[in-house]
Amino acid sequence: MQIRYVIPGPMSSTKLGRQELERREALLRAWAAPDVEASVHEVASGPASIESAYEEYLAVPALVQALVEAEREDVDALIVGCFDDPGVDALRELAKGTLVVGPGAAAMHLAGLLGGSFGIVTVPNPTATRRLVLTERLDARLVAIALVRLSVLEVGDNVDATLEAMTSAGEELVVKGAETIVLGCMSMAFLDVDAELGRRLGVPVVNPAKVALGVAETLVRAGLFPSRVAFPPPPKLANGQPIEELLLR
């Protein structure tokens, strides 16, 4: 089984460099089942990181191209590497054989299996995250969103300090009634500190990278694909126009 995690921006061109992609790929492979070939790719253009709705939309065209490439290479599942799930609905409309998974929706729905309410620890700006909560109809379960005052590209600079900030934010959410904590940033997810954070807070901490990988594996094994009633192909594609031509227009 091939599962491809796609970072919706040229991360290797940032201060994190190519080594961060390699580090994340190593983690995914360690988390994956033995028969899963997990890989990390990035798109060649777009925002260096996604911290606004505007940057989400900028990332979608390159993600579409990444899906086209994944389908050509018979990739079983593609994970969109941003908690806010940018473009997931559009990619599902276009996908013919590659399953598309959004880590944000997957993590929040799984949190509902672990407790009646959840809180999200993330970085500014949480506007797109709030919209995703509403889209997934989970607002009745969301206690609050607590922020760690770091940018996406700064999360890994000092892991110990970031973990302390995440702990403080998580404690705030638990006091407010959160029975489960969801990490709302993929850079936080790849710190691989969810188990330690859960021990500190006394509640389950859901890591969206691990969950998205597990959901992708499960759906592929079960032979399940998003509903065509919910995600119908665009009319041009349904009428036989190649996706490559659609991208050029």
Secondary structure, 3 states (H helix, E strand, C coil): CEEEEEECCCHHHCCCHHHHHHHHHHHHHHHCCCCCEEEEEECCCCCCCCCCHHHHHHHHHHHHHHHHHHHHCCCCEEEECCCCCCCHHHHHHHCCCCEEECHHHHHHHHHHHHCCCEEEEECCCCHHHHHHHHHCCCCCCEEEEEECCCCHHHCCCCHHHHHHHHHHHHHHHHHCCCCEEEECCHHHHCCCCHHHHHHHHCCCEECHHHHHHHHHHHHHHHCCCCCCCCCCCCHHHHCCCCHHHHHHC
